[in-house]
Amino acid sequence: MSEEKQMSRRDFTGLAVWAIGGLITAGLGIPALSYIIGPALQRSGAHTQIWLGAAPKGALGIPTLFHAKLHGKSGWARH
């Protein structure tokens, strides 16, 4: 005689609830995680050069004040 273990209704319902809960968690969790971690993984523009003017405006060895308007984005904040 072979004994087959059948799944009870209670076991099936518990498994179905866990499976649906896992799908909902993955469906909402993966985009939420990428929204939170995404800005940290982007390359920043910190190493870009900024054009401030012609070279004759500043003398070598003497600090010169330049005024510049920079637009940047860090995370979700724009400044």
Residue pairs with C-beta under 8 A, 6 or more apart in sequence:
7 15
39 74
39 75
39 76
40 75
44 74
45 72
50 68
50 70
52 66
52 68
53 66
57 64
57 66
58 64
58 66
71 78
71 79
72 78
72 79
73 79
